[in-house]
Amino acid sequence: MTEYQQPFSDSIEGWNPDPGDPTRWPNTVRIETVEDYQAQPISGVTSEDTVYADHGAHRYLVEIDTHYKPTRTGPYPVRLTRVDALRLVDAVLAAVDDTFNPNTVGVLRPAEATELLAFVGEAADRLARLREHAEADGGTTAPMTDPTSEEC
């Protein structure tokens, strides 16, 4: 029997131009792994299918919520599939990369460059683990022609 593990949860506080002003709360972003259900379960699910992460009406999603305090949730959190969550990550990375546009910005201070490289290394390690998980589960980089096929 597998030991229960708490779902992933993190909160990241945004930049605040005036941290001393209590009337200007910095926005925060909360990211969590959540279990959700769809109204219409996929038909034909057998007991053997329950070994898969997404089976029947179960869906495991990444929830992203923006709000003004880590303890106050917003009214409209965004729930993303694994693939859509990675699309968001790709868009965020593209935006960060765009801040290095030599036509509009200067170079980083050495301390900031060092900190950025440390996080790039952590992100690369996380992506390598995601790749290993997907490949171990039988994934392939070849495009799928029918997402509803038995191979999904």
C-alpha positions in Angstrom: 0.0 0.0 0.0 1.3 3.4 -0.9 1.7 6.0 1.8 -0.5 9.0 1.3 1.4 12.1 0.1 0.1 15.6 0.4 -0.6 17.2 -3.1 1.9 19.8 -4.2 1.2 23.3 -3.0 3.3 26.5 -3.3 2.7 30.2 -3.1 4.9 32.8 -4.8 4.7 36.5 -3.8 4.9 39.0 -6.6 7.2 42.0 -6.8 6.1 45.0 -4.7 7.5 48.5 -5.6 6.9 49.7 -2.1 7.1 46.9 0.6 6.8 49.5 3.4 3.3 50.5 2.3 0.7 48.2 3.8 -2.0 49.4 1.5 -0.1 48.0 -1.6 -0.3 44.2 -1.1 1.8 42.4 -3.7 -0.1 39.9 -5.7 0.7 36.2 -5.0 0.3 33.1 -7.2 -0.8 29.8 -5.6 0.0 26.6 -7.5 -1.5 23.3 -6.3 -2.2 19.8 -7.5 -5.9 19.1 -7.3 -8.2 16.2 -8.0 -11.3 17.1 -10.0 -14.2 15.2 -11.5 -15.9 15.6 -14.8 -19.6 15.4 -15.1 -19.5 12.7 -17.8 -17.0 9.9 -17.0 -15.3 8.3 -19.9 -17.4 5.2 -20.9 -16.0 1.7 -21.0 -13.6 2.2 -18.0 -12.7 -1.2 -16.5 -11.2 -2.0 -13.1 -7.9 -2.5 -14.9 -8.0 1.2 -16.0 -7.8 2.4 -12.5 -4.0 2.0 -12.6 -3.9 5.1 -14.8 -3.8 8.6 -13.3 -6.8 9.8 -15.2 -9.5 7.2 -15.2 -13.3 7.4 -15.3 -14.4 10.7 -14.0 -11.1 11.4 -12.1 -8.9 14.2 -13.5 -5.7 15.4 -11.8 -5.0 19.0 -12.6 -2.7 21.9 -11.8 -4.6 24.8 -10.2 -3.3 28.3 -10.4 -4.9 31.1 -8.5 -3.9 34.8 -8.2 -4.8 36.7 -5.1 -3.6 39.3 -2.8 -2.5 37.2 0.2 -1.4 33.6 0.3 -4.2 32.9 2.7 -7.0 34.4 0.6 -8.0 32.5 -2.5 -9.3 34.3 -5.6 -12.8 33.7 -7.0 -11.7 32.2 -10.3 -8.7 29.8 -10.0 -7.5 28.4 -13.3 -7.3 24.6 -13.6 -5.0 23.2 -16.2 -4.2 19.7 -17.5 -0.6 18.6 -17.3 0.0 19.6 -20.9 -1.6 23.0 -20.5 0.3 23.6 -17.3 3.5 23.0 -19.3 2.3 25.3 -22.0 2.0 28.0 -19.3 5.5 27.2 -18.1 6.8 27.5 -21.7 5.0 30.9 -22.1 6.5 32.1 -18.8 10.0 31.0 -19.9 9.5 32.8 -23.2 8.5 36.0 -21.4 11.6 35.7 -19.1 13.8 35.1 -22.1 12.3 38.2 -23.7 13.6 40.3 -20.8 17.1 39.6 -22.2 16.3 41.4 -25.5 19.5 43.3 -26.1 17.7 46.1 -27.9 15.6 47.0 -24.9 17.4 45.9 -21.7 20.9 45.9 -20.2 22.9 43.0 -18.8 22.2 41.3 -15.5 24.1 42.1 -12.3 26.4 39.1 -11.5 24.4 38.2 -8.4 21.2 38.2 -10.3 22.8 36.1 -13.1 24.0 33.6 -10.6 20.6 33.3 -9.0 18.9 32.9 -12.4 21.3 30.2 -13.4 20.6 28.3 -10.1 16.9 28.3 -10.9 17.5 27.4 -14.5 19.4 24.3 -13.3 16.5 23.4 -10.9 14.0 23.8 -13.8 16.2 21.6 -16.1 16.3 18.9 -13.4 12.5 19.0 -13.0 12.0 18.8 -16.7 14.3 15.8 -16.9 12.3 14.0 -14.2 9.0 14.8 -16.0 10.5 13.3 -19.2 11.6 10.2 -17.3 8.1 9.8 -15.8 6.3 10.2 -19.2 8.8 7.9 -20.9 8.4 5.2 -18.2 4.7 5.4 -18.6 5.1 4.5 -22.3 5.1 7.9 -23.8 6.6 8.8 -27.1 7.6 12.0 -28.8 5.7 11.0 -31.9 2.5 12.9 -32.4 -0.7 11.1 -31.5 -3.3 10.8 -34.2 -6.3 9.8 -32.0 -6.2 11.1 -28.4 -9.2 8.8 -27.5 -7.4 5.6 -28.6 -6.5 2.8 -26.2 -2.9 4.0 -26.1 -3.9 7.2 -24.2 
